[in-house]
Amino acid sequence: MQTYTYEVLGNIKSTEQQPVYNEAGEQILKVQRIYDNGLKKLLDGYFDHRYFLKYAVLGNDGQSLFEVKKIFRRGKVWFEGKDLVLNEKYIINYENWRIGVPELFISSDKFKMKIDKEMEDWSNFIINDEVIARWLAVYNEQSDMFSVKLVVWEEAPVQDPAFYIAIAQATLFIGV
């Protein structure tokens, strides 16, 4: 089991990089909200900073490793995650919303993972009814910061923390 911690600003307008630490307290990654260009950033201000924003996880050298962005096509909305190192794509969206019990899933060619999203407790990443990772964000109103903890089990098909961090950040701040 691997544990990672980091803090992110509660201000969704911020595009500052925030460090991610492993169990030994070493900085291993950075997380950042980004825009492709100034026009998208300007337009996003009119839409409550929730539409043209991307969440990126960067290496310590600043290279983007994983990105998640919101996609709008033909009246449908979902997230698309991209592992920029392995060149793999993931679709993150709600299923079963028409029957009144929407469930959030991450789908790829290799697996289908469910996210039990909780705002006040651990959010679990689940495959075949087994928790393979979990993520917790605790908001501190005085500092306007979220203290975040990610735990990834050895059985998880994806061991890269960038995968979980980018997806969790996107679902926490801009939802699907």
Secondary structure, 3 states (H helix, E strand, C coil): CEEEEEEEECCCCCCCCEEEECCCCCEEEEEEEECCCHHHHHHHHHCCCCCCCEEEEEECCCCEEEEEEEEEECCEEEEEEEECCCCEEEEEEEECHHHCCCEEEEECCCCEEEEECCCCCCEEEEECCEEEEEEEEEEECCCCEEEEEEEECCCCCCCCHHHHHHHHHHHHHCCC
